[in-house]
Amino acid sequence: MSRTTGPILAVGGITLVNAVVVNNRPIDWRVPIATGIAAGIFSLAEQGWEKGAVALSYLALVTVMFVRLQPNVPAPVESFSTWWNQGK
């Protein structure tokens, strides 16, 4: 397994869990399919430019935590903040 596979699979998993489990949206099958394709592309890109591909995969992981991918679904950090403040 390449060094970019973990972060890219985490991006897809976080996106899917945030939308389906946390925000009760129907599953969008494009997310797991695109995640698999992206993992393959990043694995191939790692063969040519390992340092850049790994850095870009971790940048994608950090970005997906803070940016809304769909306008009506909050970012994972927003969802966590809402959950955290419900206990107060």
C-alpha positions in Angstrom: 0.0 0.0 0.0 1.3 3.4 -0.9 1.8 6.3 1.5 -1.1 8.3 -0.1 -3.7 5.6 0.2 -4.5 6.1 3.9 -5.1 9.8 3.8 -7.2 9.6 0.6 -9.3 6.7 2.1 -9.7 8.8 5.3 -11.0 11.8 3.2 -13.7 9.6 1.6 -14.6 8.0 5.0 -14.8 11.3 6.8 -16.9 12.8 4.0 -19.3 9.8 3.9 -19.7 9.5 7.7 -20.2 13.2 8.1 -23.0 13.3 5.6 -24.7 9.9 6.2 -24.2 9.2 9.9 -23.9 12.7 11.5 -26.2 14.7 9.3 -28.8 12.0 8.3 -28.4 12.4 4.5 -28.9 9.6 2.1 -25.8 7.9 0.9 -24.2 9.4 -2.1 -22.5 6.5 -4.0 -20.3 8.9 -5.9 -18.2 9.5 -2.8 -17.0 5.9 -2.3 -16.5 5.4 -6.0 -14.5 8.7 -6.4 -12.5 7.8 -3.3 -11.4 4.5 -4.9 -10.5 6.3 -8.1 -8.6 9.0 -6.3 -6.7 6.5 -4.2 -5.6 4.8 -7.4 -4.6 8.0 -9.1 -2.7 9.2 -6.0 -0.9 5.8 -5.9 0.2 6.2 -9.5 1.2 9.8 -9.0 3.3 8.7 -6.0 5.4 6.7 -8.4 6.4 9.8 -10.3 6.6 12.5 -7.5 6.3 10.8 -4.1 6.9 13.9 -2.0 4.3 16.0 -3.8 1.7 13.3 -3.9 2.0 12.6 -0.2 1.9 16.3 0.7 -1.2 16.8 -1.5 -3.0 13.8 0.0 -2.5 15.2 3.5 -3.5 18.7 2.4 -6.8 17.1 1.1 -7.3 15.4 4.4 -6.9 18.7 6.4 -9.1 20.6 3.8 -12.0 18.1 4.0 -12.2 18.7 7.8 -12.8 22.4 7.5 -14.5 23.0 4.1 -18.1 22.3 3.3 -18.3 20.0 0.3 -22.1 20.4 -0.1 -23.7 23.7 0.8 -26.4 22.0 2.9 -24.1 19.7 4.9 -21.8 21.3 7.5 -18.1 20.5 7.5 -17.0 17.8 9.9 -15.5 20.4 12.3 -18.8 22.3 12.3 -20.7 19.1 13.0 -18.3 18.2 15.9 -18.6 21.7 17.3 -22.4 21.5 17.3 -22.3 18.0 19.0 -19.8 19.3 21.6 -21.9 22.3 22.5 -25.1 20.3 22.9 -23.9 18.9 26.2 -23.7 22.4 27.8 
